[in-house]
Amino acid sequence: MLDILRKRRSIRKYKDKEIEPALIELLKEAALRSPTSRNFRPWRFLFITDRAKLEALSQAKISGSRFLKGASLGVVVCADENESDVWIEDCSIASIILQLTGQSMGLGSCWIQIRLRKHSDSQTSEDYVRGVLGLPENMKVESIISFGYPDEEKPPISKAQLEHNKILSTE
């Protein structure tokens, strides 16, 4: 697992190659196995491979989402906020589980934050995504994870670059 964490980087350029259905099924299984507070499982996942929808979703934010149109897969991670008071945490855990699973299968990925972001001056990213996908108002969108075969290489962050000062001591 540590090797996967060492190699995982945010990938925003993808090869024009579809992800095999078997790999998408494994991503679905990983999402559904994600830890969840009190086992409430408020999350929902939309696996988007349709190029037109990916392009529409790539416009969800003022900046930081355009690369989704080049991805082979976008996974929208959302939740029914009425099912759990910690839906944000549960969706965040599922998002990273998806990314780490993708990394283990040779896929690149990048987290696109949707909650609390803006599509335009007059519309939130969350409202925009709900409109594109026809989601009901109670469905809150945390993130979209882009996936594809990487068309860029990023070296791992070296151990020396880690911010060791973030590890606090009580002694």
Secondary structure as UniProt FT lines:
FT   HELIX           2..7
FT   HELIX           21..32
FT   HELIX           37..39
FT   STRAND          43..48
FT   HELIX           51..57
FT   TURN            58..59
FT   HELIX           66..70
FT   STRAND          73..80
FT   TURN            81..82
FT   TURN            85..86
FT   HELIX           87..104
FT   TURN            105..106
FT   STRAND          108..113
FT   TURN            115..116
FT   STRAND          118..120
FT   TURN            121..122
FT   STRAND          123..124
FT   HELIX           125..133
FT   TURN            137..138
FT   STRAND          139..148
FT   HELIX           159..161
FT   HELIX           164..166
//
